[in-house]
Amino acid sequence: MNTTAKHNERIAKMTFASVYPHYVTKVESKGRTKEELHQVIEWLTGFNEKKLQTLITENVTFETFFEKATLNPNAHLITGVICGYRIEEIENQLTKQTRYLDKLIDELAKGKKMEKILRM
């Protein structure tokens, strides 16, 4: 399933701060912690908790969020289907990076061990 230009643009303009509370709710409702969520986000993006809070306060878009990120060199190991899209087949780089994050959070919420989530 290919993403459309409209879909990619919608993701680019969405703010991280608008989605972050949903990430927290998702993982906490499944018995995981905000600290584990932050560990996953830091692994993917390089953002520590302080930097993450700054980006939330600045209300940055996902486009800016990933422009400022230093993506983990093992991010390409994140594969599978998320939101109906096979990650490896997504051509738009920003959409792929956003789906990487979605996939990691989904794995966290599903109870996967941290070593597996962080591709160790």
C-alpha positions in Angstrom: 0.0 0.0 0.0 1.5 3.3 -1.1 1.1 6.5 0.8 -0.3 9.5 -1.1 1.1 13.0 -1.3 -1.9 14.2 0.8 -1.2 11.6 3.5 2.5 12.5 3.6 1.7 16.2 3.9 -0.8 15.6 6.7 1.9 13.7 8.7 4.5 16.4 8.0 2.2 19.2 9.4 0.9 17.2 12.4 2.5 18.4 15.6 4.3 16.0 17.8 2.8 17.6 20.9 -0.7 16.7 19.6 0.1 13.0 19.3 2.5 12.5 22.3 -0.3 12.3 24.9 -1.8 9.5 22.9 1.5 7.7 22.9 1.6 8.0 26.7 -2.0 6.8 27.1 -1.4 3.8 24.8 1.7 2.5 26.6 0.4 3.2 30.2 -2.9 1.6 29.5 -1.0 -1.6 28.6 1.1 -1.5 31.8 4.2 0.1 30.4 5.7 3.4 31.7 6.4 6.9 30.4 10.1 6.3 31.1 10.0 3.2 28.8 8.3 5.3 26.1 11.0 8.0 26.5 13.7 5.3 26.2 12.2 4.1 22.9 11.9 7.6 21.5 15.5 8.4 22.6 16.8 5.2 20.9 15.1 6.2 17.6 15.7 10.0 17.6 18.5 10.7 20.1 16.3 13.1 22.0 16.7 12.9 25.8 13.8 13.8 28.1 14.8 17.4 28.3 15.1 17.9 24.5 11.8 16.0 24.0 10.0 18.3 26.4 11.5 21.3 24.6 10.1 20.0 21.3 6.7 19.4 22.8 6.7 23.0 24.3 7.7 24.4 21.0 4.8 22.5 19.3 7.0 21.3 16.5 5.6 19.4 13.5 6.7 15.9 12.8 8.7 17.4 9.9 10.7 19.5 12.2 10.9 16.8 14.9 12.6 14.4 12.5 14.7 17.1 10.9 16.2 17.7 14.4 16.5 14.0 15.1 19.6 11.9 14.8 18.0 8.7 13.6 19.4 5.5 15.1 21.6 3.7 12.5 19.6 0.5 13.2 16.2 2.1 12.5 16.2 0.3 9.1 15.7 -2.9 11.1 12.2 -1.8 12.1 9.9 -3.7 9.7 6.4 -4.9 9.5 3.0 -3.4 9.1 1.7 -0.4 11.0 -1.5 1.6 10.3 -2.0 -0.6 7.2 1.3 0.3 5.7 4.3 -2.1 5.3 7.2 0.1 6.7 9.8 -1.2 4.3 7.7 -0.2 1.3 7.1 3.4 2.4 9.0 5.7 0.0 8.5 9.1 1.7 11.3 9.4 4.2 9.4 11.4 6.8 6.4 9.1 6.6 8.7 6.1 7.1 10.4 7.7 10.1 7.0 8.5 11.7 5.9 4.9 11.1 9.1 3.7 12.7 8.1 5.6 15.8 4.5 4.3 15.6 5.8 0.7 15.3 8.2 1.0 18.3 5.4 2.4 20.4 3.0 -0.3 19.3 5.6 -3.0 20.2 6.1 -1.4 23.6 2.3 -1.4 24.2 2.1 -5.0 23.1 4.5 -6.0 25.8 7.6 -6.8 23.8 10.9 -7.0 25.7 12.9 -3.8 25.4 15.9 -5.6 23.9 13.7 -6.7 21.0 12.1 -3.2 20.6 15.5 -1.6 20.5 16.8 -4.1 18.0 19.7 -5.3 20.2 
